[in-house]
Amino acid sequence: MTKRWHLAHGRHLDLGGKAVVMGILNVTPDSFSDGGLFDGPERALAQAARMIAEGAAIVDVGGESTRPGARPVSAEEEQARVLPVIAGLAGTEAIVSVDTFRASTAQLAVEAGAHIVNDVWGLQREPDIARVAADTGAGLVIMHTGRDRRKVPDVIEDQFAFLKKSLEIARAAGIADDHIVLDPGFGFAKETPEENLDLMARFEELHALGFPLMAGTSRKRFIGAVTGREAAGRDVGTAATSVILRLKGAQLFRVHDVAINVDALAVTDAMLARETPTPDRNLP
């Protein structure tokens, strides 16, 4: 079943029929696998063009590292990093996402041309970001995190507990359901590789929430625990998780290496299109 995801500036994406890839563009000096590679507008825009040419439907621009122990930055520093890049992409056909938890950054980013707000704190760090999304009509990615709180022991029950609270904030702000995508937040205070693998194994249970789902496994530490590879060498492992999660119904995939994931997902979608639907295999 295809669902239309409504975004700012009159744009939309149809989710379900084929996997959608979101390319990660970290304009930071200290992100865990690509810090410093694209931390200037010229290099960032060149990387964005490369990812779009490789098949990314969305470019996700982030100005603050979310790795554990990263140095916090001010709103002003974050905005100085992301806004020139978003403005540079605004005249293209690219769909642009801003990776931020700050309401002020989200507001300025959408004004500069961003279509999506991607909040790794699930509206629970700065709830006013929900108002920004509602007022601007932006698409919204609500991500689960286990940081700075006591988690429920069961990995899926904790997803439901956190994300239902986030959805209450979204609805109270007036955000329509067809503007929302959920992200289970692989690697964000999932304390062990096993916890991430359990989340992947039980991913289909998240469809009970009734929203399109995004998978953000790219180069995460649990892939390194399985493969023995450092962050920059985890793209093949990432593509394997993308295939698994596509088979379990994920619609969007946030990745560093666009080309390898686009190809892996194209093969997966081609196979799914040849399958005979069965009652127990109904992908959203």
C-alpha positions in Angstrom: 0.0 0.0 0.0 1.4 3.4 -1.0 1.1 6.4 1.3 1.7 10.0 0.3 4.1 11.9 2.6 3.3 15.6 2.5 6.2 18.0 2.8 6.9 21.7 2.9 6.7 23.9 -0.2 4.1 21.8 -1.9 6.3 18.8 -2.3 5.5 15.1 -1.5 6.9 11.6 -1.7 4.9 8.4 -2.3 6.1 5.7 0.1 5.7 2.0 -0.2 6.0 1.0 -3.9 9.8 1.4 -4.0 12.4 2.1 -1.3 13.4 5.7 -0.9 17.0 6.6 0.0 18.0 9.6 2.1 21.6 10.6 1.7 23.4 11.7 4.9 25.2 15.0 4.5 27.1 15.9 7.7 28.5 19.4 7.5 30.4 18.9 10.7 34.0 18.5 11.7 33.4 15.6 14.1 30.7 13.2 12.9 31.6 9.6 13.7 32.5 8.3 10.2 32.7 11.4 7.9 33.5 14.3 10.1 35.4 17.1 8.3 34.8 15.7 4.8 32.0 18.1 3.9 32.2 20.9 6.4 32.1 23.7 3.9 29.3 24.8 1.5 31.3 24.0 -1.7 32.3 20.5 -0.7 28.9 19.8 0.9 27.0 20.8 -2.3 29.4 18.7 -4.4 28.6 15.7 -2.2 24.9 16.4 -2.4 25.0 16.5 -6.2 26.9 13.2 -6.1 24.3 11.5 -3.8 21.5 12.8 -6.0 23.2 11.4 -9.1 23.5 8.1 -7.4 19.8 7.9 -6.6 19.1 9.7 -3.4 15.6 11.1 -3.3 16.4 13.2 -0.2 19.5 14.9 1.1 19.6 15.2 5.0 21.7 18.1 6.1 23.0 18.0 9.7 25.2 20.6 11.5 25.8 18.9 14.9 27.3 15.5 15.5 25.0 13.1 17.4 27.7 10.6 18.2 28.1 9.8 21.9 30.5 12.3 23.6 30.3 14.8 20.7 30.9 18.5 21.6 27.5 20.3 21.7 27.3 23.3 19.5 25.2 26.5 19.8 22.1 27.1 17.6 24.0 29.9 15.9 26.9 27.5 15.0 24.6 24.8 13.8 22.7 27.3 11.6 25.9 28.8 10.1 26.8 25.3 9.0 23.5 24.1 7.5 21.7 27.1 6.2 24.1 28.0 3.3 24.0 24.4 2.1 20.2 24.2 2.3 19.9 27.5 0.4 22.3 26.2 -2.2 20.1 23.1 -2.7 16.8 25.1 -2.7 17.0 25.9 -6.4 17.4 22.3 -7.4 14.8 19.4 -7.6 16.3 17.8 -4.5 14.1 17.2 -1.5 16.0 18.6 1.4 15.8 17.5 5.1 17.3 19.3 8.1 18.7 17.1 10.9 18.0 19.1 14.0 16.2 19.1 17.3 16.1 22.9 17.6 12.9 24.7 16.7 14.9 27.9 15.7 17.1 25.9 13.3 14.1 24.0 11.9 12.2 27.3 11.2 15.2 28.9 9.4 15.9 25.8 7.5 12.4 25.5 6.1 12.5 29.2 5.2 15.8 28.5 3.4 14.2 25.7 1.4 14.1 22.5 3.5 11.1 20.3 3.0 11.6 17.9 6.0 12.5 18.3 9.6 14.3 15.2 11.0 14.4 15.3 14.8 16.6 12.7 16.5 15.0 13.6 19.9 11.5 12.8 18.7 10.0 16.3 19.6 10.9 15.7 23.2 14.0 17.9 23.5 12.4 21.0 22.2 8.7 20.4 21.8 8.3 23.8 20.0 9.8 22.1 17.0 6.4 20.5 16.5 4.8 23.9 16.1 7.4 24.8 13.5 6.6 21.6 11.5 2.8 22.3 11.8 3.1 26.0 10.8 5.4 25.3 7.8 3.8 22.1 6.6 7.1 20.3 6.7 7.4 16.6 6.6 8.5 15.3 9.9 10.7 12.4 10.9 10.2 11.5 14.6 13.1 9.4 15.8 13.2 7.2 18.9 16.1 7.6 21.3 17.0 6.0 24.6 19.2 8.8 25.7 18.8 10.7 29.0 15.9 8.6 30.3 15.0 5.2 31.8 14.1 2.7 29.1 11.5 -0.1 29.2 13.4 -3.4 29.1 11.6 -4.8 26.1 13.0 -3.2 22.9 9.6 -2.9 21.2 7.7 -1.8 24.2 10.2 1.0 24.7 9.6 2.0 21.1 5.9 2.2 21.7 6.2 4.1 25.0 8.5 6.8 23.5 7.0 7.2 20.1 3.4 7.4 21.4 4.5 10.3 23.6 6.1 12.0 20.6 2.9 11.4 18.5 0.9 13.1 21.3 3.1 16.1 21.0 2.8 16.1 17.2 -1.0 15.9 17.3 -1.3 18.5 20.0 0.6 20.9 17.7 -1.8 20.1 14.8 0.6 18.0 12.6 -1.4 15.8 10.3 -0.6 12.1 10.3 0.3 12.2 6.6 3.2 14.5 7.4 4.9 12.0 9.8 7.5 9.2 9.4 8.8 7.2 12.3 12.4 6.2 12.8 13.3 3.6 15.5 16.7 5.1 16.1 19.2 2.3 15.6 22.3 3.0 17.7 20.7 5.8 19.8 21.2 4.4 23.3 20.6 0.9 22.2 23.2 -0.3 24.6 24.4 -3.5 23.0 24.7 -5.0 19.4 22.1 -7.5 20.5 19.6 -4.8 21.3 20.0 -3.4 17.8 19.8 -6.8 16.2 16.6 -7.6 18.3 15.1 -4.3 17.1 15.9 -5.3 13.5 14.5 -8.8 14.0 11.3 -7.5 15.4 11.0 -4.5 13.1 7.7 -5.6 11.7 6.0 -5.1 15.0 6.5 -1.3 14.6 3.9 -1.3 11.8 1.2 -1.4 14.6 1.9 2.3 15.1 0.4 2.9 11.6 3.1 5.2 10.1 5.8 4.8 7.4 9.1 3.7 8.9 12.6 4.9 8.2 15.7 2.8 8.9 18.9 4.6 9.9 21.5 1.8 10.4 24.3 3.3 8.3 27.7 2.5 9.6 26.4 2.0 13.1 28.5 0.4 15.8 26.4 -2.8 15.9 27.3 -3.5 12.3 31.0 -3.1 13.2 30.5 -5.6 16.1 29.1 -8.2 13.6 31.6 -7.5 10.8 34.7 -6.5 12.7 35.1 -3.4 10.5 35.6 0.3 11.5 33.0 2.9 10.6 34.2 3.7 7.1 34.2 0.1 6.1 30.6 -0.7 7.1 28.8 0.2 3.9 28.4 -3.4 2.7 27.1 -4.4 6.1 24.8 -1.4 6.0 23.4 -2.5 2.6 22.7 -6.0 4.1 20.6 -4.3 6.9 18.8 -2.2 4.3 17.7 -5.4 2.5 16.6 -7.1 5.7 14.6 -4.1 6.8 13.1 -3.6 3.4 11.8 -7.1 3.5 10.3 -6.2 6.9 8.5 -3.2 5.5 10.8 -0.2 6.0 10.1 2.5 3.3 13.0 5.0 3.8 16.7 4.4 4.3 19.1 7.0 5.7 22.6 6.1 4.5 26.1 7.5 3.9 26.9 5.4 0.8 24.0 6.0 -1.5 25.0 3.9 -4.5 25.5 0.6 -2.8 22.2 0.9 -0.9 20.2 2.1 -4.0 21.4 -1.0 -5.9 20.8 -3.4 -3.0 17.3 -2.0 -2.5 16.5 -2.1 -6.3 17.2 -5.8 -6.3 15.1 -6.3 -3.2 12.2 -4.3 -4.7 12.4 -6.2 -8.0 12.2 -9.5 -6.1 9.3 -8.3 -4.0 7.4 -7.3 -7.1 7.6 -10.9 -8.3 6.4 -12.4 -5.1 2.8 -13.7 -4.8 1.2 -11.8 -1.9 0.3 -13.9 1.1 -1.8 -13.0 4.1 1.3 -13.0 6.4 3.4 -11.0 4.0 1.8 -7.6 3.3 4.4 -4.8 3.2 3.1 -1.3 3.9 
